[in-house]
Amino acid sequence: MPVTAKQLGIDQLGVDERLALVDEIWASICADAPAFPLSDAQRAELDRRIEDDDAFPDDVIAWDEVKATVLAHLGK
């Protein structure tokens, strides 16, 4: 049975503390990334995206534009 956030007392932490914990957990998962190789389909999709980016380097949306669109969608 998996351990829950409540069992560990994580639900009692403040939001900032929980976010810091998430960051630490994510970093530990990334450190183990070689243990989780990409599937053939994932690798093919990454290769396709890289080829597309190389072929059309100007076909991008600036981060500021993406951020503004998302914030507008969220009503902020």
mmCIF file of the N, C-alpha and C atoms, coordinates in Angstrom:
data_MODEL
# 
_entry.id   MODEL 
# 
loop_
_atom_site.group_PDB 
_atom_site.id 
_atom_site.type_symbol 
_atom_site.label_atom_id 
_atom_site.label_alt_id 
_atom_site.label_comp_id 
_atom_site.label_asym_id 
_atom_site.label_entity_id 
_atom_site.label_seq_id 
_atom_site.pdbx_PDB_ins_code 
_atom_site.Cartn_x 
_atom_site.Cartn_y 
_atom_site.Cartn_z 
_atom_site.occupancy 
_atom_site.B_iso_or_equiv 
_atom_site.pdbx_formal_charge 
_atom_site.auth_seq_id 
_atom_site.auth_comp_id 
_atom_site.auth_asym_id 
_atom_site.auth_atom_id 
_atom_site.pdbx_PDB_model_num 
ATOM 1   N N  . MET A 1 1  ? 0.845  -1.179 0.000   1.00 0.00 ? 1  MET A N  1 
ATOM 2   C CA . MET A 1 1  ? 0.000  0.000  0.000   1.00 0.00 ? 1  MET A CA 1 
ATOM 3   C C  . MET A 1 1  ? 0.892  1.245  0.000   1.00 0.00 ? 1  MET A C  1 
ATOM 4   N N  . PRO A 1 2  ? 0.632  2.173  -0.901  1.00 0.00 ? 2  PRO A N  1 
ATOM 5   C CA . PRO A 1 2  ? 1.468  3.375  -0.956  1.00 0.00 ? 2  PRO A CA 1 
ATOM 6   C C  . PRO A 1 2  ? 1.275  4.266  0.270   1.00 0.00 ? 2  PRO A C  1 
ATOM 7   N N  . VAL A 1 3  ? 2.321  4.967  0.605   1.00 0.00 ? 3  VAL A N  1 
ATOM 8   C CA . VAL A 1 3  ? 2.276  5.922  1.706   1.00 0.00 ? 3  VAL A CA 1 
ATOM 9   C C  . VAL A 1 3  ? 1.567  7.181  1.216   1.00 0.00 ? 3  VAL A C  1 
ATOM 10  N N  . THR A 1 4  ? 0.725  7.758  2.059   1.00 0.00 ? 4  THR A N  1 
ATOM 11  C CA . THR A 1 4  ? -0.013 8.961  1.670   1.00 0.00 ? 4  THR A CA 1 
ATOM 12  C C  . THR A 1 4  ? 0.619  10.210 2.278   1.00 0.00 ? 4  THR A C  1 
ATOM 13  N N  . ALA A 1 5  ? 0.273  11.348 1.698   1.00 0.00 ? 5  ALA A N  1 
ATOM 14  C CA . ALA A 1 5  ? 0.753  12.633 2.212   1.00 0.00 ? 5  ALA A CA 1 
ATOM 15  C C  . ALA A 1 5  ? 0.290  12.830 3.648   1.00 0.00 ? 5  ALA A C  1 
ATOM 16  N N  . LYS A 1 6  ? -0.921 12.390 3.939   1.00 0.00 ? 6  LYS A N  1 
ATOM 17  C CA . LYS A 1 6  ? -1.461 12.549 5.293   1.00 0.00 ? 6  LYS A CA 1 
ATOM 18  C C  . LYS A 1 6  ? -0.662 11.707 6.292   1.00 0.00 ? 6  LYS A C  1 
ATOM 19  N N  . GLN A 1 7  ? -0.330 10.471 5.914   1.00 0.00 ? 7  GLN A N  1 
ATOM 20  C CA . GLN A 1 7  ? 0.446  9.607  6.803   1.00 0.00 ? 7  GLN A CA 1 
ATOM 21  C C  . GLN A 1 7  ? 1.809  10.212 7.122   1.00 0.00 ? 7  GLN A C  1 
ATOM 22  N N  . LEU A 1 8  ? 2.384  10.902 6.151   1.00 0.00 ? 8  LEU A N  1 
ATOM 23  C CA . LEU A 1 8  ? 3.697  11.516 6.345   1.00 0.00 ? 8  LEU A CA 1 
ATOM 24  C C  . LEU A 1 8  ? 3.618  12.899 6.972   1.00 0.00 ? 8  LEU A C  1 
ATOM 25  N N  . GLY A 1 9  ? 2.405  13.411 7.135   1.00 0.00 ? 9  GLY A N  1 
ATOM 26  C CA . GLY A 1 9  ? 2.237  14.742 7.706   1.00 0.00 ? 9  GLY A CA 1 
ATOM 27  C C  . GLY A 1 9  ? 2.458  15.861 6.704   1.00 0.00 ? 9  GLY A C  1 
ATOM 28  N N  . ILE A 1 10 ? 2.569  15.511 5.443   1.00 0.00 ? 10 ILE A N  1 
ATOM 29  C CA . ILE A 1 10 ? 2.819  16.521 4.414   1.00 0.00 ? 10 ILE A CA 1 
ATOM 30  C C  . ILE A 1 10 ? 1.653  17.488 4.304   1.00 0.00 ? 10 ILE A C  1 
ATOM 31  N N  . ASP A 1 11 ? 0.455  16.990 4.558   1.00 0.00 ? 11 ASP A N  1 
ATOM 32  C CA . ASP A 1 11 ? -0.727 17.856 4.479   1.00 0.00 ? 11 ASP A CA 1 
ATOM 33  C C  . ASP A 1 11 ? -0.711 18.959 5.537   1.00 0.00 ? 11 ASP A C  1 
ATOM 34  N N  . GLN A 1 12 ? 0.150  18.830 6.527   1.00 0.00 ? 12 GLN A N  1 
ATOM 35  C CA . GLN A 1 12 ? 0.260  19.840 7.577   1.00 0.00 ? 12 GLN A CA 1 
ATOM 36  C C  . GLN A 1 12 ? 1.267  20.941 7.224   1.00 0.00 ? 12 GLN A C  1 
ATOM 37  N N  . LEU A 1 13 ? 2.029  20.735 6.161   1.00 0.00 ? 13 LEU A N  1 
ATOM 38  C CA . LEU A 1 13 ? 3.020  21.728 5.741   1.00 0.00 ? 13 LEU A CA 1 
ATOM 39  C C  . LEU A 1 13 ? 2.343  22.879 5.013   1.00 0.00 ? 13 LEU A C  1 
ATOM 40  N N  . GLY A 1 14 ? 2.992  24.028 5.034   1.00 0.00 ? 14 GLY A N  1 
ATOM 41  C CA . GLY A 1 14 ? 2.507  25.170 4.274   1.00 0.00 ? 14 GLY A CA 1 
ATOM 42  C C  . GLY A 1 14 ? 2.731  24.941 2.786   1.00 0.00 ? 14 GLY A C  1 
ATOM 43  N N  . VAL A 1 15 ? 2.083  25.753 1.979   1.00 0.00 ? 15 VAL A N  1 
ATOM 44  C CA . VAL A 1 15 ? 2.197  25.611 0.526   1.00 0.00 ? 15 VAL A CA 1 
ATOM 45  C C  . VAL A 1 15 ? 3.650  25.738 0.080   1.00 0.00 ? 15 VAL A C  1 
ATOM 46  N N  . ASP A 1 16 ? 4.373  26.727 0.588   1.00 0.00 ? 16 ASP A N  1 
ATOM 47  C CA . ASP A 1 16 ? 5.775  26.907 0.199   1.00 0.00 ? 16 ASP A CA 1 
ATOM 48  C C  . ASP A 1 16 ? 6.612  25.677 0.542   1.00 0.00 ? 16 ASP A C  1 
ATOM 49  N N  . GLU A 1 17 ? 6.361  25.099 1.712   1.00 0.00 ? 17 GLU A N  1 
ATOM 50  C CA . GLU A 1 17 ? 7.111  23.912 2.124   1.00 0.00 ? 17 GLU A CA 1 
ATOM 51  C C  . GLU A 1 17 ? 6.764  22.714 1.237   1.00 0.00 ? 17 GLU A C  1 
ATOM 52  N N  . ARG A 1 18 ? 5.488  22.568 0.898   1.00 0.00 ? 18 ARG A N  1 
ATOM 53  C CA . ARG A 1 18 ? 5.087  21.465 0.020   1.00 0.00 ? 18 ARG A CA 1 
ATOM 54  C C  . ARG A 1 18 ? 5.679  21.623 -1.375  1.00 0.00 ? 18 ARG A C  1 
ATOM 55  N N  . LEU A 1 19 ? 5.702  22.863 -1.879  1.00 0.00 ? 19 LEU A N  1 
ATOM 56  C CA . LEU A 1 19 ? 6.307  23.099 -3.193  1.00 0.00 ? 19 LEU A CA 1 
ATOM 57  C C  . LEU A 1 19 ? 7.801  22.788 -3.171  1.00 0.00 ? 19 LEU A C  1 
ATOM 58  N N  . ALA A 1 20 ? 8.473  23.151 -2.084  1.00 0.00 ? 20 ALA A N  1 
ATOM 59  C CA . ALA A 1 20 ? 9.900  22.840 -1.957  1.00 0.00 ? 20 ALA A CA 1 
ATOM 60  C C  . ALA A 1 20 ? 10.107 21.323 -1.931  1.00 0.00 ? 20 ALA A C  1 
ATOM 61  N N  . LEU A 1 21 ? 9.210  20.620 -1.259  1.00 0.00 ? 21 LEU A N  1 
ATOM 62  C CA . LEU A 1 21 ? 9.293  19.161 -1.203  1.00 0.00 ? 21 LEU A CA 1 
ATOM 63  C C  . LEU A 1 21 ? 9.056  18.549 -2.584  1.00 0.00 ? 21 LEU A C  1 
ATOM 64  N N  . VAL A 1 22 ? 8.086  19.078 -3.309  1.00 0.00 ? 22 VAL A N  1 
ATOM 65  C CA . VAL A 1 22 ? 7.837  18.612 -4.679  1.00 0.00 ? 22 VAL A CA 1 
ATOM 66  C C  . VAL A 1 22 ? 9.088  18.804 -5.527  1.00 0.00 ? 22 VAL A C  1 
ATOM 67  N N  . ASP A 1 23 ? 9.735  19.955 -5.370  1.00 0.00 ? 23 ASP A N  1 
ATOM 68  C CA . ASP A 1 23 ? 10.959 20.235 -6.121  1.00 0.00 ? 23 ASP A CA 1 
ATOM 69  C C  . ASP A 1 23 ? 12.040 19.206 -5.794  1.00 0.00 ? 23 ASP A C  1 
ATOM 70  N N  . GLU A 1 24 ? 12.186 18.887 -4.523  1.00 0.00 ? 24 GLU A N  1 
ATOM 71  C CA . GLU A 1 24 ? 13.185 17.885 -4.119  1.00 0.00 ? 24 GLU A CA 1 
ATOM 72  C C  . GLU A 1 24 ? 12.850 16.509 -4.673  1.00 0.00 ? 24 GLU A C  1 
ATOM 73  N N  . ILE A 1 25 ? 11.571 16.144 -4.602  1.00 0.00 ? 25 ILE A N  1 
ATOM 74  C CA . ILE A 1 25 ? 11.152 14.841 -5.123  1.00 0.00 ? 25 ILE A CA 1 
ATOM 75  C C  . ILE A 1 25 ? 11.398 14.777 -6.626  1.00 0.00 ? 25 ILE A C  1 
ATOM 76  N N  . TRP A 1 26 ? 11.021 15.852 -7.343  1.00 0.00 ? 26 TRP A N  1 
ATOM 77  C CA . TRP A 1 26 ? 11.220 15.871 -8.792  1.00 0.00 ? 26 TRP A CA 1 
ATOM 78  C C  . TRP A 1 26 ? 12.706 15.755 -9.137  1.00 0.00 ? 26 TRP A C  1 
ATOM 79  N N  . ALA A 1 27 ? 13.553 16.448 -8.388  1.00 0.00 ? 27 ALA A N  1 
ATOM 80  C CA . ALA A 1 27 ? 14.997 16.370 -8.631  1.00 0.00 ? 27 ALA A CA 1 
ATOM 81  C C  . ALA A 1 27 ? 15.499 14.943 -8.428  1.00 0.00 ? 27 ALA A C  1 
ATOM 82  N N  . SER A 1 28 ? 14.969 14.261 -7.422  1.00 0.00 ? 28 SER A N  1 
ATOM 83  C CA . SER A 1 28 ? 15.403 12.883 -7.180  1.00 0.00 ? 28 SER A CA 1 
ATOM 84  C C  . SER A 1 28 ? 14.930 11.951 -8.292  1.00 0.00 ? 28 SER A C  1 
ATOM 85  N N  . ILE A 1 29 ? 13.753 12.223 -8.853  1.00 0.00 ? 29 ILE A N  1 
ATOM 86  C CA . ILE A 1 29 ? 13.260 11.428 -9.979  1.00 0.00 ? 29 ILE A CA 1 
ATOM 87  C C  . ILE A 1 29 ? 14.144 11.664 -11.201 1.00 0.00 ? 29 ILE A C  1 
ATOM 88  N N  . CYS A 1 30 ? 14.493 12.931 -11.438 1.00 0.00 ? 30 CYS A N  1 
ATOM 89  C CA . CYS A 1 30 ? 15.363 13.258 -12.579 1.00 0.00 ? 30 CYS A CA 1 
ATOM 90  C C  . CYS A 1 30 ? 16.725 12.591 -12.444 1.00 0.00 ? 30 CYS A C  1 
ATOM 91  N N  . ALA A 1 31 ? 17.212 12.492 -11.218 1.00 0.00 ? 31 ALA A N  1 
ATOM 92  C CA . ALA A 1 31 ? 18.507 11.849 -10.990 1.00 0.00 ? 31 ALA A CA 1 
ATOM 93  C C  . ALA A 1 31 ? 18.450 10.370 -11.369 1.00 0.00 ? 31 ALA A C  1 
ATOM 94  N N  . ASP A 1 32 ? 17.262 9.783  -11.265 1.00 0.00 ? 32 ASP A N  1 
ATOM 95  C CA . ASP A 1 32 ? 17.079 8.376  -11.624 1.00 0.00 ? 32 ASP A CA 1 
ATOM 96  C C  . ASP A 1 32 ? 16.617 8.201  -13.068 1.00 0.00 ? 32 ASP A C  1 
ATOM 97  N N  . ALA A 1 33 ? 16.587 9.277  -13.840 1.00 0.00 ? 33 ALA A N  1 
ATOM 98  C CA . ALA A 1 33 ? 16.060 9.239  -15.212 1.00 0.00 ? 33 ALA A CA 1 
ATOM 99  C C  . ALA A 1 33 ? 16.670 8.135  -16.074 1.00 0.00 ? 33 ALA A C  1 
ATOM 100 N N  . PRO A 1 34 ? 17.981 7.869  -15.970 1.00 0.00 ? 34 PRO A N  1 
ATOM 101 C CA . PRO A 1 34 ? 18.526 6.782  -16.803 1.00 0.00 ? 34 PRO A CA 1 
ATOM 102 C C  . PRO A 1 34 ? 17.852 5.430  -16.537 1.00 0.00 ? 34 PRO A C  1 
ATOM 103 N N  . ALA A 1 35 ? 17.250 5.281  -15.383 1.00 0.00 ? 35 ALA A N  1 
ATOM 104 C CA . ALA A 1 35 ? 16.562 4.030  -15.068 1.00 0.00 ? 35 ALA A CA 1 
ATOM 105 C C  . ALA A 1 35 ? 15.228 3.919  -15.801 1.00 0.00 ? 35 ALA A C  1 
ATOM 106 N N  . PHE A 1 36 ? 14.786 5.024  -16.437 1.00 0.00 ? 36 PHE A N  1 
ATOM 107 C CA . PHE A 1 36 ? 13.515 5.050  -17.145 1.00 0.00 ? 36 PHE A CA 1 
ATOM 108 C C  . PHE A 1 36 ? 13.742 5.504  -18.585 1.00 0.00 ? 36 PHE A C  1 
ATOM 109 N N  . PRO A 1 37 ? 14.272 4.624  -19.421 1.00 0.00 ? 37 PRO A N  1 
ATOM 110 C CA . PRO A 1 37 ? 14.560 5.027  -20.800 1.00 0.00 ? 37 PRO A CA 1 
ATOM 111 C C  . PRO A 1 37 ? 13.281 5.343  -21.573 1.00 0.00 ? 37 PRO A C  1 
ATOM 112 N N  . LEU A 1 38 ? 13.438 6.171  -22.598 1.00 0.00 ? 38 LEU A N  1 
ATOM 113 C CA . LEU A 1 38 ? 12.306 6.520  -23.450 1.00 0.00 ? 38 LEU A CA 1 
ATOM 114 C C  . LEU A 1 38 ? 11.873 5.308  -24.269 1.00 0.00 ? 38 LEU A C  1 
ATOM 115 N N  . SER A 1 39 ? 10.573 5.242  -24.525 1.00 0.00 ? 39 SER A N  1 
ATOM 116 C CA . SER A 1 39 ? 10.081 4.198  -25.423 1.00 0.00 ? 39 SER A CA 1 
ATOM 117 C C  . SER A 1 39 ? 10.450 4.577  -26.857 1.00 0.00 ? 39 SER A C  1 
ATOM 118 N N  . ASP A 1 40 ? 10.314 3.642  -27.770 1.00 0.00 ? 40 ASP A N  1 
ATOM 119 C CA . ASP A 1 40 ? 10.590 3.937  -29.177 1.00 0.00 ? 40 ASP A CA 1 
ATOM 120 C C  . ASP A 1 40 ? 9.671  5.041  -29.688 1.00 0.00 ? 40 ASP A C  1 
ATOM 121 N N  . ALA A 1 41 ? 8.412  5.015  -29.268 1.00 0.00 ? 41 ALA A N  1 
ATOM 122 C CA . ALA A 1 41 ? 7.451  6.039  -29.703 1.00 0.00 ? 41 ALA A CA 1 
ATOM 123 C C  . ALA A 1 41 ? 7.832  7.414  -29.163 1.00 0.00 ? 41 ALA A C  1 
ATOM 124 N N  . GLN A 1 42 ? 8.267  7.472  -27.899 1.00 0.00 ? 42 GLN A N  1 
ATOM 125 C CA . GLN A 1 42 ? 8.680  8.754  -27.319 1.00 0.00 ? 42 GLN A CA 1 
ATOM 126 C C  . GLN A 1 42 ? 9.919  9.294  -28.028 1.00 0.00 ? 42 GLN A C  1 
ATOM 127 N N  . ARG A 1 43 ? 10.882 8.415  -28.283 1.00 0.00 ? 43 ARG A N  1 
ATOM 128 C CA . ARG A 1 43 ? 12.105 8.841  -28.967 1.00 0.00 ? 43 ARG A CA 1 
ATOM 129 C C  . ARG A 1 43 ? 11.784 9.321  -30.379 1.00 0.00 ? 43 ARG A C  1 
ATOM 130 N N  . ALA A 1 44 ? 10.895 8.623  -31.080 1.00 0.00 ? 44 ALA A N  1 
ATOM 131 C CA . ALA A 1 44 ? 10.505 9.028  -32.433 1.00 0.00 ? 44 ALA A CA 1 
ATOM 132 C C  . ALA A 1 44 ? 9.830  10.394 -32.412 1.00 0.00 ? 44 ALA A C  1 
ATOM 133 N N  . GLU A 1 45 ? 8.978  10.635 -31.419 1.00 0.00 ? 45 GLU A N  1 
ATOM 134 C CA . GLU A 1 45 ? 8.300  11.931 -31.321 1.00 0.00 ? 45 GLU A CA 1 
ATOM 135 C C  . GLU A 1 45 ? 9.300  13.047 -31.042 1.00 0.00 ? 45 GLU A C  1 
ATOM 136 N N  . LEU A 1 46 ? 10.248 12.815 -30.164 1.00 0.00 ? 46 LEU A N  1 
ATOM 137 C CA . LEU A 1 46 ? 11.281 13.822 -29.899 1.00 0.00 ? 46 LEU A CA 1 
ATOM 138 C C  . LEU A 1 46 ? 12.106 14.096 -31.152 1.00 0.00 ? 46 LEU A C  1 
ATOM 139 N N  . ASP A 1 47 ? 12.472 13.042 -31.859 1.00 0.00 ? 47 ASP A N  1 
ATOM 140 C CA . ASP A 1 47 ? 13.227 13.224 -33.101 1.00 0.00 ? 47 ASP A CA 1 
ATOM 141 C C  . ASP A 1 47 ? 12.421 14.031 -34.114 1.00 0.00 ? 47 ASP A C  1 
ATOM 142 N N  . ARG A 1 48 ? 11.121 13.739 -34.228 1.00 0.00 ? 48 ARG A N  1 
ATOM 143 C CA . ARG A 1 48 ? 10.260 14.470 -35.151 1.00 0.00 ? 48 ARG A CA 1 
ATOM 144 C C  . ARG A 1 48 ? 10.207 15.949 -34.790 1.00 0.00 ? 48 ARG A C  1 
ATOM 145 N N  . ARG A 1 49 ? 10.075 16.238 -33.503 1.00 0.00 ? 49 ARG A N  1 
ATOM 146 C CA . ARG A 1 49 ? 10.001 17.635 -33.054 1.00 0.00 ? 49 ARG A CA 1 
ATOM 147 C C  . ARG A 1 49 ? 11.320 18.371 -33.294 1.00 0.00 ? 49 ARG A C  1 
ATOM 148 N N  . ILE A 1 50 ? 12.424 17.697 -33.069 1.00 0.00 ? 50 ILE A N  1 
ATOM 149 C CA . ILE A 1 50 ? 13.732 18.317 -33.320 1.00 0.00 ? 50 ILE A CA 1 
ATOM 150 C C  . ILE A 1 50 ? 13.894 18.618 -34.806 1.00 0.00 ? 50 ILE A C  1 
ATOM 151 N N  . GLU A 1 51 ? 13.526 17.660 -35.652 1.00 0.00 ? 51 GLU A N  1 
ATOM 152 C CA . GLU A 1 51 ? 13.607 17.876 -37.100 1.00 0.00 ? 51 GLU A CA 1 
ATOM 153 C C  . GLU A 1 51 ? 12.719 19.044 -37.523 1.00 0.00 ? 51 GLU A C  1 
ATOM 154 N N  . ASP A 1 52 ? 11.517 19.123 -36.958 1.00 0.00 ? 52 ASP A N  1 
ATOM 155 C CA . ASP A 1 52 ? 10.594 20.212 -37.279 1.00 0.00 ? 52 ASP A CA 1 
ATOM 156 C C  . ASP A 1 52 ? 11.177 21.558 -36.850 1.00 0.00 ? 52 ASP A C  1 
ATOM 157 N N  . ASP A 1 53 ? 11.771 21.588 -35.668 1.00 0.00 ? 53 ASP A N  1 
ATOM 158 C CA . ASP A 1 53 ? 12.379 22.829 -35.181 1.00 0.00 ? 53 ASP A CA 1 
ATOM 159 C C  . ASP A 1 53 ? 13.564 23.237 -36.056 1.00 0.00 ? 53 ASP A C  1 
ATOM 160 N N  . ASP A 1 54 ? 14.362 22.264 -36.454 1.00 0.00 ? 54 ASP A N  1 
ATOM 161 C CA . ASP A 1 54 ? 15.498 22.562 -37.338 1.00 0.00 ? 54 ASP A CA 1 
ATOM 162 C C  . ASP A 1 54 ? 15.026 23.079 -38.697 1.00 0.00 ? 54 ASP A C  1 
ATOM 163 N N  . ALA A 1 55 ? 13.938 22.504 -39.208 1.00 0.00 ? 55 ALA A N  1 
ATOM 164 C CA . ALA A 1 55 ? 13.430 22.898 -40.524 1.00 0.00 ? 55 ALA A CA 1 
ATOM 165 C C  . ALA A 1 55 ? 12.744 24.261 -40.500 1.00 0.00 ? 55 ALA A C  1 
ATOM 166 N N  . PHE A 1 56 ? 12.115 24.592 -39.374 1.00 0.00 ? 56 PHE A N  1 
ATOM 167 C CA . PHE A 1 56 ? 11.351 25.841 -39.270 1.00 0.00 ? 56 PHE A CA 1 
ATOM 168 C C  . PHE A 1 56 ? 11.705 26.581 -37.974 1.00 0.00 ? 56 PHE A C  1 
ATOM 169 N N  . PRO A 1 57 ? 12.930 27.085 -37.856 1.00 0.00 ? 57 PRO A N  1 
ATOM 170 C CA . PRO A 1 57 ? 13.369 27.704 -36.598 1.00 0.00 ? 57 PRO A CA 1 
ATOM 171 C C  . PRO A 1 57 ? 12.600 28.971 -36.226 1.00 0.00 ? 57 PRO A C  1 
ATOM 172 N N  . ASP A 1 58 ? 11.987 29.624 -37.192 1.00 0.00 ? 58 ASP A N  1 
ATOM 173 C CA . ASP A 1 58 ? 11.245 30.854 -36.891 1.00 0.00 ? 58 ASP A CA 1 
ATOM 174 C C  . ASP A 1 58 ? 9.774  30.593 -36.592 1.00 0.00 ? 58 ASP A C  1 
ATOM 175 N N  . ASP A 1 59 ? 9.344  29.346 -36.688 1.00 0.00 ? 59 ASP A N  1 
ATOM 176 C CA . ASP A 1 59 ? 7.945  28.993 -36.452 1.00 0.00 ? 59 ASP A CA 1 
ATOM 177 C C  . ASP A 1 59 ? 7.736  28.695 -34.965 1.00 0.00 ? 59 ASP A C  1 
ATOM 178 N N  . VAL A 1 60 ? 7.881  29.742 -34.167 1.00 0.00 ? 60 VAL A N  1 
ATOM 179 C CA . VAL A 1 60 ? 7.768  29.608 -32.715 1.00 0.00 ? 60 VAL A CA 1 
ATOM 180 C C  . VAL A 1 60 ? 6.899  30.730 -32.163 1.00 0.00 ? 60 VAL A C  1 
ATOM 181 N N  . ILE A 1 61 ? 6.500  30.569 -30.920 1.00 0.00 ? 61 ILE A N  1 
ATOM 182 C CA . ILE A 1 61 ? 5.754  31.609 -30.219 1.00 0.00 ? 61 ILE A CA 1 
ATOM 183 C C  . ILE A 1 61 ? 6.607  32.036 -29.033 1.00 0.00 ? 61 ILE A C  1 
ATOM 184 N N  . ALA A 1 62 ? 6.812  33.330 -28.898 1.00 0.00 ? 62 ALA A N  1 
ATOM 185 C CA . ALA A 1 62 ? 7.628  33.856 -27.800 1.00 0.00 ? 62 ALA A CA 1 
ATOM 186 C C  . ALA A 1 62 ? 6.982  33.529 -26.453 1.00 0.00 ? 62 ALA A C  1 
ATOM 187 N N  . TRP A 1 63 ? 7.821  33.281 -25.449 1.00 0.00 ? 63 TRP A N  1 
ATOM 188 C CA . TRP A 1 63 ? 7.328  32.946 -24.118 1.00 0.00 ? 63 TRP A CA 1 
ATOM 189 C C  . TRP A 1 63 ? 6.379  34.020 -23.595 1.00 0.00 ? 63 TRP A C  1 
ATOM 190 N N  . ASP A 1 64 ? 6.705  35.288 -23.779 1.00 0.00 ? 64 ASP A N  1 
ATOM 191 C CA . ASP A 1 64 ? 5.845  36.370 -23.291 1.00 0.00 ? 64 ASP A CA 1 
ATOM 192 C C  . ASP A 1 64 ? 4.442  36.258 -23.872 1.00 0.00 ? 64 ASP A C  1 
ATOM 193 N N  . GLU A 1 65 ? 4.352  35.871 -25.133 1.00 0.00 ? 65 GLU A N  1 
ATOM 194 C CA . GLU A 1 65 ? 3.052  35.721 -25.786 1.00 0.00 ? 65 GLU A CA 1 
ATOM 195 C C  . GLU A 1 65 ? 2.286  34.516 -25.226 1.00 0.00 ? 65 GLU A C  1 
ATOM 196 N N  . VAL A 1 66 ? 2.984  33.416 -25.025 1.00 0.00 ? 66 VAL A N  1 
ATOM 197 C CA . VAL A 1 66 ? 2.363  32.224 -24.444 1.00 0.00 ? 66 VAL A CA 1 
ATOM 198 C C  . VAL A 1 66 ? 1.855  32.537 -23.043 1.00 0.00 ? 66 VAL A C  1 
ATOM 199 N N  . LYS A 1 67 ? 2.701  33.169 -22.249 1.00 0.00 ? 67 LYS A N  1 
ATOM 200 C CA . LYS A 1 67 ? 2.344  33.504 -20.872 1.00 0.00 ? 67 LYS A CA 1 
ATOM 201 C C  . LYS A 1 67 ? 1.135  34.424 -20.839 1.00 0.00 ? 67 LYS A C  1 
ATOM 202 N N  . ALA A 1 68 ? 1.113  35.447 -21.679 1.00 0.00 ? 68 ALA A N  1 
ATOM 203 C CA . ALA A 1 68 ? -0.009 36.384 -21.720 1.00 0.00 ? 68 ALA A CA 1 
ATOM 204 C C  . ALA A 1 68 ? -1.297 35.668 -22.105 1.00 0.00 ? 68 ALA A C  1 
ATOM 205 N N  . THR A 1 69 ? -1.219 34.754 -23.052 1.00 0.00 ? 69 THR A N  1 
ATOM 206 C CA . THR A 1 69 ? -2.405 34.003 -23.474 1.00 0.00 ? 69 THR A CA 1 
ATOM 207 C C  . THR A 1 69 ? -2.941 33.144 -22.340 1.00 0.00 ? 69 THR A C  1 
ATOM 208 N N  . VAL A 1 70 ? -2.048 32.455 -21.647 1.00 0.00 ? 70 VAL A N  1 
ATOM 209 C CA . VAL A 1 70 ? -2.466 31.603 -20.531 1.00 0.00 ? 70 VAL A CA 1 
ATOM 210 C C  . VAL A 1 70 ? -3.075 32.443 -19.413 1.00 0.00 ? 70 VAL A C  1 
ATOM 211 N N  . LEU A 1 71 ? -2.416 33.536 -19.059 1.00 0.00 ? 71 LEU A N  1 
ATOM 212 C CA . LEU A 1 71 ? -2.937 34.394 -17.993 1.00 0.00 ? 71 LEU A CA 1 
ATOM 213 C C  . LEU A 1 71 ? -4.288 34.980 -18.373 1.00 0.00 ? 71 LEU A C  1 
ATOM 214 N N  . ALA A 1 72 ? -4.462 35.350 -19.632 1.00 0.00 ? 72 ALA A N  1 
ATOM 215 C CA . ALA A 1 72 ? -5.754 35.873 -20.081 1.00 0.00 ? 72 ALA A CA 1 
ATOM 216 C C  . ALA A 1 72 ? -6.821 34.790 -19.982 1.00 0.00 ? 72 ALA A C  1 
ATOM 217 N N  . HIS A 1 73 ? -6.454 33.570 -20.341 1.00 0.00 ? 73 HIS A N  1 
ATOM 218 C CA . HIS A 1 73 ? -7.389 32.446 -20.261 1.00 0.00 ? 73 HIS A CA 1 
ATOM 219 C C  . HIS A 1 73 ? -7.798 32.174 -18.811 1.00 0.00 ? 73 HIS A C  1 
ATOM 220 N N  . LEU A 1 74 ? -6.858 32.375 -17.899 1.00 0.00 ? 74 LEU A N  1 
ATOM 221 C CA . LEU A 1 74 ? -7.132 32.158 -16.475 1.00 0.00 ? 74 LEU A CA 1 
ATOM 222 C C  . LEU A 1 74 ? -7.808 33.355 -15.825 1.00 0.00 ? 74 LEU A C  1 
ATOM 223 N N  . GLY A 1 75 ? -7.948 34.434 -16.584 1.00 0.00 ? 75 GLY A N  1 
ATOM 224 C CA . GLY A 1 75 ? -8.596 35.629 -16.048 1.00 0.00 ? 75 GLY A CA 1 
ATOM 225 C C  . GLY A 1 75 ? -7.716 36.424 -15.117 1.00 0.00 ? 75 GLY A C  1 
ATOM 226 N N  . LYS A 1 76 ? -6.420 36.385 -15.334 1.00 0.00 ? 76 LYS A N  1 
ATOM 227 C CA . LYS A 1 76 ? -5.491 37.117 -14.458 1.00 0.00 ? 76 LYS A CA 1 
ATOM 228 C C  . LYS A 1 76 ? -4.869 38.269 -15.190 1.00 0.00 ? 76 LYS A C  1 
# 
